Amino acid sequence: HGQQQGALAVEQGQAADLLGTNGAGKSTTIDLLLGLARPDAGRATVFGQAPADAVAAGAVGAMLQTGGLPDYLSVRELVAMMGSLYPRALGVDETLDICGIADLADRPTRKLSGGQTQRVRFALAIVANPDLLLLDEPTVAMDVQVRHEFWTTMRTYAQRGKTVVFATHYLEEADAFAHRVVV
């Protein structure tokens, strides 16, 4: 919020895409917004505060390119555990419904397909009820139909007044979903 020279501002309820080839800096930008990396020059703020503080407050959720799920928990147990860490978390059933994975609630995480794992990772990103959702190549392990369903879910999430920033190299995803594209 509030423009500065060279600043990227994304308004509430909008989706912005970081579009570029591998190595263009998409993941680095997301890492800066999460406080996982520090800028060489300038500064990164999220909601007027240091990125790590915004994340700790539950204002920012993220789904990164890498990361597995712990074994020997059901999907429901994992989502409930993550939600318990945040003061204004969504309910477990609501989160599962939003992500289209209510039918997987009792499935052990080790028995999920690649696309199902991505959707559970998405559930973990939104269970905190963040105002800003950062997604780094979220549809990598998804087939075409699951990708379409995922973006339908994203539209619904953004319509709740949430802000989404995602990185992709799929031009059609940027064109179909983003309000703004940053190349």
PALOMI-963482 format. One record per atom (N, C-alpha, C): x, z, y; residue in one letter. Coordinates in steps of 0.05 Angstrom, whole numbers, plus 5000, padded with zeros to 4 digits. Atoms other than C-alpha are relative to their C-alpha. Example, Ala and Ser with C-alpha at 12.3 -4.5 7.8 and 13.67 -1.06 7.14 Angstrom:
PALOMI-963482
501850004976a 524651564910a 501850005024a 498449994976s 527351434979s 498550145022s 
end
This chain:
PALOMI-963482
501750004976h 500050005000h 501850005025h 498350024976g 502849815068g 502349824996g 497950205004q 507449225075q 502550085016q 497449984987q 514849285091q 501349744995q 498550255004q 519648715098q 501250004972q 498950025027g 521448485028g 498550174980g 501549825017a 516248954998a 497949844984a 502250105016l 511448794942l 497950215000l 502349815000a 504749134952a 497749874984a 502350095015v 499049054903v 497750195005v 502349844993e 492149294923e 498650104976e 501549875021q 487749744882q 498049804988q 501950175014g 483549364830g 501049724997g 498950275004q 488148764830q 502050004977q 497950055020a 492848474778a 502049825012a 497850164991a 499548204796a 501849934976a 498350095022d 503947804749d 502949955011d 497250064995l 511547804750l 500649774981l 499750245017l 512747094724l 502949905003l 497350104999g 519646854705g 501149964972g 498650055025t 524346624651t 501450264991t 498449775009n 528247114608n 502450035018n 497849944982g 533447454651g 499449995029g 500750034972a 529647354716a 499750265014a 500349734988g 528848104728g 497350134998g 502749895003k 521648224706k 500250294988k 499849735013s 523448814660s 501450205018s 498649834981t 528349084711t 498250115022t 502049914979t 522849104764t 498250214989t 501749805012i 518349484717i 501550264995i 498449765003d 523949964700d 500450155026d 499749874974l 524950094774l 497450145008l 502649884993l 517450234783l 499450254983l 500449775018l 517750734725l 502250225004l 497849814996g 524051084750g 502050004977g 498150025022l 527950854688l 502649885009l 497650114988a 532950494733a 499850055030a 499849964971r 535250584804r 500849745014r 499250244986p 535650034855p 502850015011p 497350014989d 542549804877d 499850025031d 500449984971a 539849754948a 497050035005a 502849964994g 533349944982g 498850234984g 501349785016r 528250394947r 497549904987r 502650065014a 522450374900a 498350255003a 501949784999t 516350804912t 497449904988t 502650055013v 509750844876v 498150215012v 501949834987f 503851134914f 501450195020f 498549854980g 508851374967g 501950204990g 498149805011q 513051784920q 502049874981q 498050105019a 518951704874a 498549924974a 501450095024p 516951304812p 499850214978p 500149805021a 518751864764a 497950225005a 502149814993d 514152344802d 497249894995d 502650135005a 508351854799a 499449994970a 500450015029v 509351774724v 499350284990v 500449735010a 509752524712a 497250105007a 502749924992a 503152614750a 497849854985a 502050165015g 499752114704g 498849785016g 501150214983a 498551614760a 500949734991a 498950265010v 502651074724v 500150014970v 499850045029g 501850834653g 501649754995g 498450235006a 506350334619a 500049934971a 499750115026m 506949894559m 502449825001m 497550154998l 514149654551l 500349814976l 499550205021q 516949094507q 500750134974q 499049885025t 520049564457t 498850284996t 500949735006g 518150214424g 498049994977g 501749995023g 514850384359g 498050245003g 501849785001l 509550884340l 500950204979l 499249815021p 510851534303p 498549964975p 501350025027d 509351504229d 498350254994d 501549785012y 504451954192y 498150145019y 502349914983l 499352034248l 497949784999l 502050204997s 492751694252s 500049905029s 500250114972v 491251264313v 498650215017v 501449804985r 486251794336r 501750245007r 498349774995e 491252354328e 502149945022e 497950084981l 496551974367l 498849985029l 501250034973v 491851794425v 499250285011v 500749734991a 489252514428a 502450165009a 497649864993m 496252794429m 501149915027m 499050104975m 498352344486m 498150085023m 502049924979g 491952484525g 500250295008g 499849714994s 493153234520s 502250065020s 497849954981l 499353154564l 499249965029l 500750084972y 495452924626y 497550155009y 502249844989p 490653294672p 497349855002p 502650144997r 485352744680r 499849774980r 499950215021a 486052364614a 497149914993a 502550115011l 480551924587l 499550144973l 500649895027g 476952174525g 501149814979g 498950165022v 479751934459v 498249774992v 501850215009d 473551554438d 499749785022d 500250204978e 472951224507e 502549825000e 497550165001t 480251004503t 500049804977t 500150175024l 479350724433l 498049775005l 502050214994d 473050344456d 501149805020d 498950184980i 476450054518i 502049814987i 497950165012c 482149804475c 499149844976c 501050155022g 477649524421g 501150094973g 498849915025i 480749954366i 498650244988i 501549785011a 475350454350a 499949994969a 500050035029d 475250164279d 502650084987d 497449925010l 482550354272l 500650305003l 499549724993a 481751084292a 501250174978a 499049845022d 483051374223d 502349884985d 497850145014r 488450874202r 502750135008r 497349904993p 495551144197p 501549785016p 498650194983t 500050824249t 501949824984t 498150165016r 504850574195r 498649774986r 501550215014k 499250134167k 498649805019k 501150184980l 497949724230l 501549745000l 498750264996s 499348984240s 501450005027s 498650024974g 503648764299g 498150005023g 502050014978g 497648594342g 498550275003g 501449744998q 494149254324q 501950215013q 498049814988t 500549634342t 500149965030t 499950054971q 500649294410q 497550125013q 502549894988r 493349504422r 500150305001r 499749715000v 494950224403v 502050085022v 498149944978r 500950204450r 498649975027r 501650034976f 496049964503f 498350255004f 501649764998a 491550554488a 501750245010a 498249794991l 497451024497l 500749975030l 499450054972a 498750704565a 497750075018a 502349944982i 491650814591i 498750274996i 501449755005v 489651474560v 500450205022v 499649824977a 492651844620a 498149945023a 501850094979n 487551464663n 501649935025n 498350064977p 493051184708p 498749825021p 500950174979d 491650854775d 501649735000d 498350235002l 497350364762l 500949964971l 499250065027l 498550034695l 502149785001l 497950195002l 505149674682l 500349904972l 499950125026l 505549194624l 502349804999l 497750185003d 512048854602d 499649834975d 500550195022e 510548244559e 498150124979e 501849855017p 504448594529p 498949844976p 501350165022t 502048014484t 502049884981t 497950115016v 508647874449v 499349974970v 500550015029a 506448044378a 497149924993a 502950065005m 499247794385m 499649704995m 500850275004d 496147164358d 498149925023d 501650104978v 491946724404v 497450155005v 502649874997q 485247054391q 500450295010q 499549724992v 488047764398v 501050005029v 499150014972r 491547554463r 497649965018r 502450044984h 484947304490h 498450265003h 501549755000e 481447954471e 501550215017e 498449814985f 487148354502f 499649955030f 500450064972w 486447994569w 497250055010w 502749924993t 478948094568t 499850305005t 499849714996t 480348834560t 501350075026t 498649954975m 485248804618m 498249955024m 501850064977r 480048484664r 498050235003r 501949774999t 475149044646t 501450245012t 498649774990y 480449564660y 500549985030y 499550044972a 482249264728a 497450035016a 502649984986q 474849234747q 499150295004q 500549714996r 474749994741r 501450105025r 498649924976g 478849994805g 502950074995g 497249955008k 485550034769k 501749765008k 498150214993t 491649644790t 501849944976t 498450085023v 495449244737v 502249825010v 497750174996v 502448954743v 501149934973v 499050085026f 504648544684f 502149785002f 497950205001a 510648134666a 499549814976a 500450195022t 510047504625t 501549745006t 498950274996h 513246824615h 497949794992h 502250185007y 506546534593y 498549925025y 501250094975l 504246124653l 496950014998l 503050005002e 497046074626e 498950285003e 500949724996e 496546844624e 500050075029e 499849944971a 498846894696a 497749865014a 502050164986d 494046344718d 497250114994d 502749925008a 488046624680a 499350295010a 500649724995f 488747364698f 500950115027f 498849874976a 493047514759a 498649925025a 500850054973h 490447574829h 502349895017h 497550084987r 497647484852r 502149954980r 497750075018v 503647164819v 502550035017v 497449974987v 510647374838v 502049864982v 498150165017v 515846874814v 502850105005v 
end
